[in-house]
Every structure is written in C-alpha cells, then in structure tokens.
Amino acid sequence: MTPPLAPDEMVANGSERDVLETFLDLYRDIAVRKVSGLDASLAHRELLPSRTTLARLIAHLASVEREWFAGVLAGDPDPGTRADGGWGADESLDALVADYRAACAQSRAVAARFALEDTVPSERLGRVSLRWIYVHLIEETARHAGHADILRELTDGATGFDG
C-alpha cells in the first residue's frame, strides 16, 4: 500500500503561493516537533560553544518571523522582535513554543494581505517582495530545523523527521 501524501507532496502541482506557504509551514512544524516532549531543562542545555540551544532556536525563529513579516512586510516599527534575536531567551520551553506559534499565525495573517510580487522597503536590501521573504524564511527555518535535529540527537538521542 502506498503511504498517504505528505503536505509538501500534496502541492506538487499547486500554485507558487501554495508551494511556498506549505514548505514554510512544513519547516515551522518540524522545528516545533524537534522540541516536543523534551524536558524543559534539556531544551536550555548548552551543548555548543555558542549560546545555541533548542529553546533559543525556537525563540530566534519567532523573532525572525516578526522581523520579516510584521517588521518589513507590514512596516510595523515595533514588531516585537528580540534585541538579541532570541539567543538569550530563558523563558520556559512551553512559553517559547506558544510565542513561536503566535508569531507564525501573525505572519500568515500579514502575508495574506499581500500578493507574491508586492514589494516593500527594506533598509538593507532596498525593496523586497513577499516571494523573497517566503524563500528567505523557508531557508532560515529549514536551516535551524536542521540545527535542532542535531541538538536533539545530542540531547537525548531522538532522531528523525518527527522526533
């Protein structure tokens, strides 16, 4: 029996926007699954010479969501980003995951108001399109989901797409 299609496979013939949104949501979900069921103290455990922890990765991703969607795309002068980009977060893992989910929901709501080709001012890049923001966030989220995958394996041995 053939396994059911995964969400990213279901949009193989979808619109460009459907593909971009689905892949971003896929990696958002993977990042959250990488910390699911993890003891809070382990989520804050520093395993690297940097300040990177599983909990701080989630805080950083929430900050990045707010920076690009609320800050750049919506033009909010105070989008709720962290001054340290999330790398100093010490809140509970549950609070950080809830905040990340809220940031993602806010990002979806902001993006829904724009077409992919709409451009907005960017201090560093001049102008950016929603399309570019989606691709950038897919790259950022997938990269950090990979970091989380390695950190989770180092933390408790859990491996794989869902653990």
C-alpha positions in Angstrom: 0.0 0.0 0.0 1.3 3.4 -0.9 1.6 5.8 2.0 -0.5 8.9 2.0 1.0 12.1 0.5 2.7 14.4 2.9 1.6 18.1 2.8 4.6 19.2 0.7 3.8 16.4 -1.8 0.2 17.4 -2.0 1.2 20.8 -3.6 3.4 19.3 -6.2 1.1 20.8 -8.8 -0.1 23.7 -6.6 0.3 27.4 -7.2 3.5 29.1 -6.4 2.0 30.6 -3.3 0.6 27.2 -2.1 4.1 25.7 -2.5 5.8 28.5 -0.6 3.3 28.5 2.2 3.2 24.8 2.5 7.0 24.4 2.7 7.3 27.2 5.2 4.6 25.6 7.4 6.3 22.2 7.0 9.6 23.5 8.4 7.8 25.6 11.1 6.1 22.3 12.2 9.4 20.4 12.1 11.1 23.0 14.3 8.3 22.6 16.9 8.3 18.8 16.7 12.1 18.8 17.4 11.4 20.2 20.8 8.2 18.4 21.6 8.2 16.1 24.6 11.6 17.4 25.7 12.3 18.1 29.3 12.5 21.9 29.7 15.9 21.8 31.4 17.3 19.8 28.4 15.8 22.4 26.0 18.0 25.0 27.6 21.1 22.9 27.8 24.1 24.4 26.1 25.9 21.8 24.0 27.9 24.1 21.8 30.4 26.8 22.4 27.8 29.3 21.2 24.6 30.3 23.0 22.6 28.0 20.7 20.1 25.7 22.5 16.9 24.1 21.3 14.9 26.6 23.3 16.8 29.6 21.9 16.4 28.3 18.3 12.6 28.5 18.8 12.9 32.0 20.3 15.2 33.0 17.4 12.7 31.7 14.8 9.9 33.7 16.5 12.0 36.8 16.3 12.8 36.2 12.6 9.1 35.7 11.8 8.3 39.0 13.4 11.2 40.8 11.8 10.3 39.9 8.3 6.5 39.6 8.2 5.5 42.2 10.8 8.5 44.5 10.6 9.5 44.5 7.0 6.4 43.4 5.1 3.8 45.2 7.3 6.1 48.0 8.2 5.5 47.8 11.9 8.2 49.9 13.6 8.0 47.8 16.7 7.3 44.2 15.5 8.1 42.6 18.9 11.5 41.2 17.8 14.1 40.4 20.5 17.1 42.7 20.7 19.3 39.6 20.9 17.5 37.8 18.1 16.3 35.2 20.7 19.8 33.9 21.5 19.4 34.9 25.2 16.0 33.5 25.8 15.5 31.9 29.1 11.7 31.5 29.2 10.0 28.1 29.6 10.0 25.9 26.5 6.2 25.9 26.5 6.1 29.7 26.5 8.7 29.9 23.7 6.8 27.4 21.6 3.5 29.2 22.2 5.2 32.5 21.3 6.6 31.0 18.1 3.2 29.6 17.1 1.7 33.1 17.7 4.4 34.7 15.6 3.7 32.2 12.8 0.0 32.9 12.9 0.7 36.6 12.8 3.0 36.1 9.8 0.3 34.2 8.0 -2.2 37.0 8.6 0.2 39.7 7.4 1.2 37.7 4.3 -2.4 37.1 3.4 -2.8 40.9 2.7 -0.1 40.8 0.0 0.5 39.3 -3.4 3.8 37.5 -4.0 5.0 40.2 -6.3 4.2 43.0 -3.9 7.4 44.8 -2.7 8.1 46.8 0.4 11.0 48.9 1.5 13.9 47.1 3.2 16.6 49.1 5.0 19.3 46.7 3.9 18.1 45.5 0.5 16.2 48.4 -0.9 13.0 46.6 -1.7 11.9 43.0 -1.2 8.9 41.0 -2.4 6.7 38.7 -0.4 8.0 36.0 -2.6 11.6 36.7 -1.5 10.5 36.9 2.2 8.9 33.4 1.8 12.0 31.9 0.3 14.2 33.6 2.9 12.1 32.3 5.8 12.0 28.8 4.3 15.8 28.8 4.1 16.1 30.2 7.6 13.6 27.9 9.2 14.9 24.8 7.4 18.5 25.6 8.4 17.5 26.0 12.0 15.3 22.9 12.0 18.5 21.0 10.9 20.4 22.5 13.8 17.6 21.5 16.1 17.7 17.9 14.6 21.4 17.7 15.6 20.9 19.3 19.0 18.0 17.0 19.8 20.1 13.9 18.9 22.9 15.1 21.1 20.4 15.8 23.9 18.5 12.6 24.2 19.2 10.5 21.1 15.9 11.3 19.4 16.3 11.3 15.6 14.1 11.6 12.5 11.6 13.8 10.9 9.2 13.8 13.9 11.4 13.4 16.9 
